[in-house]
């Protein structure tokens, strides 16, 4: 039987400079069936993100600033993969979960790049059969009270891009099952956080974000070509 107790709290923290006013609701003592039930309720609620870790369920609300940044970051990944001549499959905020470990999470966006071929044609994500995404994107999660990285690590997500205000950090999963900050992406070769943030800033104020994406694709393509030629 699904169990969702009345134990709940709004997690309120002082936001960092530039953070959006995102609210977080945390429920305790939620069993696996209860998690699945709540998930169904929010399936059609655009932008809400759920995270679950062994009885603790967190529901994070959307904001315009958050959605704009997460969508644009995802677009940069998609365009960057094209510039690098890599295949990509976009997973969006697909639910990734494992009943065995009692963990689940919905990223702001995610991609299969190195493993794109293995998920081609898949209509449902069964992590017992399919590989996890190669890259996950998290935007404005400073108010989260769960250890989201421990959930991602359990699901074996190889790389996380975390954007907090004006700070973008790339994290890579180590052989020890921990995330460590990285100077460059593994999913998109040689790409650095500062390179990406330059275009994020431009995208935030652009009338036409498509033009910024075109500029990024051109820059990244030339950047990779220069590395290949030894320039």
ABEGO torsion letter per residue (X at the ends): XBBBBABBBBBBBBBBBGBBBBBBBBBBGBBAAAAAAAAAAAAABBGBBBBBBGGBBBBBBBBAAAAAAAAAAAAAAAAAAAAAGBBBBBAEABBBBBAAAGBBBBBABBBBAAAAAAABGBABBBAAABBBBABBBBBGAAABABBAAAAAAAAGBABBBBBBEABBBBBBBBAAGBBBBBABBAABBGBBAAAAAAAAAAAAABABAAAAAAAAAAAAAAAAAAAAAGX
